[in-house]
């Protein structure tokens, strides 16, 4: 009987230790992912892409991203996609708990505010139909392009608004409205 208790206690201790190690490793992975994404976002290549993408979306405002995709050469739009897909990956990392979310608003929020307010909220919307295209039908309002990235960015915006300190949001909003450049 003493042997059975000893084995049971050892097994429970091993399971508890393994669970603690797994949780600590998971948290460490999330923190590392957060800083890796921050490093990627501020690396020279992505900083250049953000600048070129910002020029493209401002120059062609208010054309939506589908129009940009159709009308511009890939050399111009690639930078727009680089930024958009970064924010999509950021949202997916949050959604699937692969990132340390406590740091996300402070690390990515200010730039994201510019992109959302100065581009995404308008340019990820569909083109409005002309009267000729509408015919006699009632105009249907779509909430956005039928792109997964557009939906994910909208969810990131909702999450950021919920998780960000109101003082930061106010300051970021003011700064986004003042700045021509997305940083």
Secondary structure, DSSP 8 states (H G I E B T S, - for coil): -HHHHHHHHHHHHHHHHHHHHHHHHHHHHHHHHHHHHHHHHHSHHHHHHHHHHHHHHHHTTT--HHHHHHHS-HHHHHHHHHHHHHHHHHHHHHHTT-S-GGGHHHHHHHHHHHHIIIIIHHHTS-----HHHHTTS-----SS-S-HHHHHHHHHHHHHHHHS-HHHHHHHHHHHHH-SS--
